[in-house]
Amino acid sequence: MEQLGFEGMPRRLYPCTPTRLSTWLDCPRRYKMSYLDRPAPPKGPPWAHNSLGASVHNALAGWWRLPRRERTVDAAGGLLDGGWLSDGFADASQSDAHRRRCRQLVEDYVADLDPAAEPAGVERTVATRTDQVAVSGRIDRLDDRRQPGQGPGDLVVVDYKTGRHRPTVDDARSSLALALYALAAGRVLRRPCTKVELHHLPSASVLAWEHTPESLARQLGRAEEIAAECAAADERYRAAAAGGAPADEVFAPRPGPGCGWCDFRAHCREGSLASPQRRPWDGLGLAANDSDAANSDPANSDPANSDAANTGAAMAG
């Protein structure tokens, strides 16, 4: 009997998020533990810097969801206090010190915002696809930068940052996630979206980059290349699980200083040898009234993903 062929039939799209793609680039072993192993290996304790970042993000998102007349500076501070997450801090004193610091950061930030400048989206999920990938993600804020008296303006992707080190314009330019969000937002809303911005609250700075259609296309091509590697690795994993050849070499670790911040460090010998274990609060900057015992070691590097609660973290899939 002649076997029917599948020539010409569309290939199955690879669904992914920027977080999944970046995890593969950072460390294939961490990728495997995060996305393929089921049940996944137990993670280490929660990180205080993730709790801090999520608290700030939630407060800012909640502020924009308030009725316009209620979008005040005090309301932003109240949202931060009411939604504060204390997981990962050394003790209540350290948590309270950082909560007070973040309340001030949030209040200072919204004081410079126009409550009437309604964003096109807050925590908005966007998605786009090509012949190879279906990529999706959630944007912290999607601004509509219209001019007074004019119609809808260009869209701008805004990403909040709360890490202790100030990002650079090059971080905005090179971010795969921000480029994909801009591309997806433009396609979904059928409006120009080429500008991306990192809003770093601790330094009160905005780092912006204006993409071109060509630079967005390059980033999309880069995403397709990474996704192709992920798809091949996923297939090797499934084949090995079904009794095929082992796939350990496909998921080799990439040990380095960042291993001290890895959630799966306890399950990786190479990572454990590459970097000392970080305390859950070591990714924090200093805050007034931090107890000496809880302060971060200044010799520690920032976590490899110090804003893990920021772009893409809520979208891992």
C-alpha positions as CSV (number, residue, x, y, z in Angstrom):
1,M,0.0,0.0,0.0
2,E,1.4,3.4,-0.9
3,Q,1.9,5.6,2.1
4,L,0.4,9.1,1.9
5,G,3.0,11.9,2.1
6,F,2.7,15.1,3.9
7,E,4.6,17.3,1.5
8,G,3.2,20.8,1.3
9,M,1.3,20.5,4.6
10,P,2.0,23.3,7.1
11,R,4.5,22.6,9.8
12,R,3.3,22.8,13.4
13,L,4.0,26.2,14.9
14,Y,6.3,26.2,17.9
15,P,4.5,28.1,20.7
16,C,6.8,30.1,23.0
17,T,7.4,33.2,25.0
18,P,10.6,35.4,25.2
19,T,11.2,33.9,28.6
20,R,11.4,30.4,27.3
21,L,13.7,31.4,24.5
22,S,16.1,33.3,26.8
23,T,16.1,30.4,29.3
24,W,17.4,28.1,26.5
25,L,20.1,30.6,25.6
26,D,21.1,31.0,29.3
27,C,21.3,27.4,30.2
28,P,19.9,24.3,28.4
29,R,19.8,22.3,31.7
30,R,17.7,25.0,33.4
31,Y,15.5,25.0,30.3
32,K,15.0,21.3,30.7
33,M,14.1,21.5,34.4
34,S,11.8,24.5,33.8
35,Y,9.9,23.4,30.8
36,L,10.3,19.7,30.1
37,D,10.8,17.7,33.3
38,R,7.5,16.7,34.8
39,P,7.2,16.8,37.6
40,A,9.7,19.6,37.7
41,P,12.5,19.4,40.3
42,P,11.7,21.4,43.4
43,K,12.9,25.0,43.3
44,G,14.9,26.7,46.0
45,P,13.4,29.3,48.3
46,P,11.7,32.4,46.9
47,W,13.8,35.4,46.1
48,A,13.2,38.7,47.8
49,H,14.0,40.7,44.7
50,N,11.3,38.9,42.8
51,S,8.8,39.7,45.6
52,L,9.9,43.3,45.4
53,G,9.6,43.5,41.7
54,A,6.2,41.8,41.6
55,S,4.9,44.2,44.4
56,V,5.9,47.3,42.4
57,H,4.5,45.9,39.1
58,N,1.2,45.0,40.7
59,A,0.8,48.4,42.3
60,L,1.4,50.3,39.1
61,A,-0.9,48.0,37.2
62,G,-3.6,48.5,39.9
63,W,-3.1,52.3,39.8
64,W,-4.0,52.4,36.1
65,R,-7.1,50.3,36.7
66,L,-8.5,52.8,39.2
67,P,-11.1,55.3,38.0
68,R,-9.3,58.3,36.6
69,R,-10.3,60.6,39.5
70,E,-8.8,58.1,42.0
71,R,-5.3,57.9,40.4
72,T,-3.5,59.9,43.0
73,V,0.0,59.6,44.4
74,D,-1.4,58.4,47.8
75,A,-3.5,55.7,46.0
76,A,-0.3,54.3,44.4
77,G,1.4,54.1,47.7
78,G,-1.6,52.4,49.3
79,L,-1.7,49.8,46.5
80,L,2.0,49.1,47.1
81,D,1.5,48.7,50.9
82,G,-1.7,46.6,50.5
83,G,-0.2,44.2,48.0
84,W,3.3,43.9,49.4
85,L,4.9,40.5,49.0
86,S,7.3,39.5,51.8
87,D,8.6,36.2,50.5
88,G,12.3,35.8,50.5
89,F,13.3,38.7,52.9
90,A,15.6,38.0,55.8
91,D,13.1,39.2,58.4
92,A,10.1,41.5,58.9
93,S,12.4,44.5,59.6
94,Q,14.2,44.1,56.2
95,S,10.8,43.6,54.4
96,D,9.4,46.7,56.0
97,A,12.4,48.8,55.1
98,H,12.1,47.8,51.5
99,R,8.4,48.2,51.5
100,R,8.8,51.8,52.6
101,R,11.5,52.4,50.0
102,C,9.3,51.0,47.2
103,R,6.3,53.0,48.3
104,Q,8.4,56.1,47.8
105,L,9.7,54.9,44.4
106,V,6.1,54.2,43.3
107,E,4.8,57.5,44.5
108,D,7.6,59.5,42.9
109,Y,7.0,57.6,39.7
110,V,3.3,58.2,39.4
111,A,3.7,61.9,40.4
112,D,5.2,62.4,37.0
113,L,2.4,60.6,35.1
114,D,-0.7,62.1,33.7
115,P,-3.6,60.2,35.1
116,A,-5.7,61.1,32.1
117,A,-3.2,59.7,29.6
118,E,-5.0,56.4,29.3
119,P,-2.7,53.6,28.1
120,A,-3.6,51.4,25.2
121,G,-3.0,48.4,27.6
122,V,-1.9,47.5,31.1
123,E,-0.5,44.0,31.6
124,R,-1.8,43.4,28.1
125,T,-1.1,40.0,26.4
126,V,-0.1,40.2,22.8
127,A,0.8,37.5,20.3
128,T,2.1,37.1,16.8
129,R,3.1,34.2,14.6
130,T,5.2,33.4,11.6
131,D,5.5,30.2,9.5
132,Q,7.6,28.8,12.3
133,V,6.7,30.2,15.7
134,A,3.7,31.5,17.7
135,V,5.1,33.9,20.3
136,S,3.2,35.6,23.0
137,G,3.9,37.7,26.0
138,R,2.5,40.3,28.4
139,I,3.5,43.9,28.3
140,D,3.7,46.0,31.5
141,R,2.2,49.0,29.8
142,L,1.4,49.9,26.2
143,D,1.3,53.7,25.8
144,D,-0.7,55.6,23.2
145,R,1.6,58.6,22.6
146,R,-1.0,60.7,20.8
147,Q,-0.5,64.4,20.3
148,P,-3.1,66.8,21.8
149,G,-6.0,67.4,19.5
150,Q,-4.9,64.6,17.1
151,G,-6.0,61.0,16.6
152,P,-4.3,57.9,18.0
153,G,-0.6,58.2,18.1
154,D,2.2,55.6,17.9
155,L,2.3,52.8,20.4
156,V,5.2,52.5,22.9
157,V,6.1,49.4,24.9
158,V,6.9,50.3,28.5
159,D,8.7,47.9,30.7
160,Y,9.2,48.6,34.4
161,K,12.6,47.8,36.0
162,T,13.3,47.6,39.8
163,G,16.8,46.1,39.9
164,R,19.6,47.8,41.8
165,H,21.6,48.5,38.7
166,R,20.5,51.1,36.1
167,P,19.9,49.5,32.6
168,T,21.3,51.2,29.5
169,V,20.0,52.2,26.2
170,D,21.7,49.2,24.7
171,D,19.6,47.0,27.0
172,A,16.5,48.5,25.5
173,R,17.9,48.1,22.0
174,S,19.0,44.5,22.3
175,S,16.1,43.2,24.3
176,L,14.5,40.3,22.3
177,A,11.4,40.4,24.5
178,L,10.7,44.2,24.0
179,A,11.2,43.9,20.2
180,L,8.8,41.0,20.0
181,Y,6.2,42.8,22.1
182,A,6.5,45.9,19.8
183,L,6.1,43.7,16.7
184,A,3.1,41.8,18.2
185,A,1.4,45.0,19.5
186,G,1.7,46.7,16.2
187,R,0.2,43.7,14.4
188,V,-2.6,43.1,16.9
189,L,-3.7,46.8,17.1
190,R,-2.8,47.6,13.5
191,R,-0.9,50.7,14.5
192,P,2.8,51.7,14.4
193,C,4.8,50.4,17.4
194,T,8.5,50.7,17.1
195,K,9.6,52.4,20.3
196,V,10.5,50.5,23.5
197,E,11.3,52.0,26.9
198,L,12.8,50.7,30.1
199,H,11.5,52.7,33.1
200,H,14.0,52.2,35.9
201,L,12.3,53.3,39.1
202,P,15.3,53.4,41.5
203,S,17.2,55.8,39.2
204,A,14.1,57.6,37.9
205,S,15.4,57.1,34.4
206,V,13.9,56.1,31.0
207,L,16.0,54.2,28.6
208,A,14.4,54.3,25.1
209,W,15.1,52.8,21.7
210,E,13.4,53.4,18.4
211,H,13.4,50.3,16.3
212,T,13.1,50.2,12.5
213,P,11.1,47.6,10.6
214,E,14.4,46.1,9.6
215,S,15.6,45.8,13.2
216,L,12.3,44.3,14.3
217,A,12.5,41.8,11.5
218,R,16.1,40.8,12.6
219,Q,14.9,40.2,16.2
220,L,12.0,38.1,14.9
221,G,14.4,36.1,12.8
222,R,16.6,35.6,15.9
223,A,13.6,34.4,17.8
224,E,12.8,31.9,15.0
225,E,16.4,30.5,15.1
226,I,16.3,30.1,18.9
227,A,12.8,28.5,18.7
228,A,14.1,26.0,16.1
229,E,16.8,25.0,18.6
230,C,14.3,24.6,21.4
231,A,12.0,22.5,19.2
232,A,14.8,20.2,18.2
233,A,15.8,19.9,21.9
234,D,12.2,19.2,22.9
235,E,12.0,16.4,20.3
236,R,15.3,14.8,21.6
237,Y,13.9,14.9,25.1
238,R,10.7,13.2,24.1
239,A,12.6,10.6,22.1
240,A,14.9,9.8,25.0
241,A,11.9,9.6,27.4
242,A,10.4,7.0,25.0
243,G,13.4,4.8,25.2
244,G,15.6,6.4,22.5
245,A,19.2,7.6,22.8
246,P,20.0,9.7,25.9
247,A,19.8,13.5,25.3
248,D,22.0,14.6,28.2
249,E,24.5,16.4,25.9
250,V,21.6,18.4,24.4
251,F,20.9,19.8,27.9
252,A,24.4,20.4,29.1
253,P,24.7,23.1,31.8
254,R,26.5,26.5,31.2
255,P,28.0,27.0,34.6
256,G,29.1,30.5,35.6
257,P,28.7,33.2,38.3
258,G,24.9,33.3,37.7
259,C,24.5,29.8,38.9
260,G,24.3,31.1,42.5
261,W,20.9,32.6,41.6
262,C,19.5,29.6,39.8
263,D,16.3,28.1,41.2
264,F,17.6,24.6,40.4
265,R,21.1,24.9,41.7
266,A,20.6,22.1,44.2
267,H,20.0,19.7,41.3
268,C,23.0,20.7,39.3
269,R,26.5,19.7,40.4
270,E,28.3,21.9,37.9
271,G,26.3,24.9,38.9
272,S,26.9,24.3,42.6
273,L,30.6,24.2,42.0
274,A,30.6,27.3,39.7
275,S,29.2,29.8,42.2
276,P,28.4,30.1,45.9
277,Q,24.8,29.8,46.9
278,R,23.1,33.2,47.2
279,R,20.9,34.1,50.1
280,P,17.3,34.8,49.1
281,W,17.7,38.6,49.9
282,D,21.2,39.0,48.3
283,G,19.7,40.5,45.1
284,L,18.3,43.5,47.0
285,G,19.8,47.0,47.1
286,L,20.2,48.5,50.5
287,A,17.3,50.2,52.2
288,A,17.2,52.5,55.2
289,N,17.0,50.5,58.4
290,D,18.1,47.2,56.9
291,S,19.6,45.1,59.7
292,D,23.3,44.5,59.4
293,A,22.8,40.8,59.4
294,A,20.4,41.0,56.5
295,N,22.2,43.4,54.2
296,S,23.4,42.2,50.9
297,D,27.1,41.3,50.5
298,P,28.5,44.1,48.2
299,A,30.8,41.6,46.6
300,N,27.8,39.7,45.3
301,S,26.9,40.1,41.6
302,D,23.3,40.9,40.7
303,P,21.2,37.9,39.9
304,A,21.3,36.8,36.3
305,N,17.7,37.7,36.1
306,S,17.4,40.3,38.7
307,D,14.1,41.5,37.3
308,A,12.6,38.1,37.0
309,A,9.3,39.5,38.1
310,N,9.5,42.0,35.2
311,T,9.3,41.4,31.4
312,G,8.3,37.9,30.6
313,A,8.3,36.3,34.0
314,A,4.6,36.0,34.3
315,M,4.5,34.6,30.8
316,A,6.8,31.6,31.0
317,G,5.3,28.8,29.0
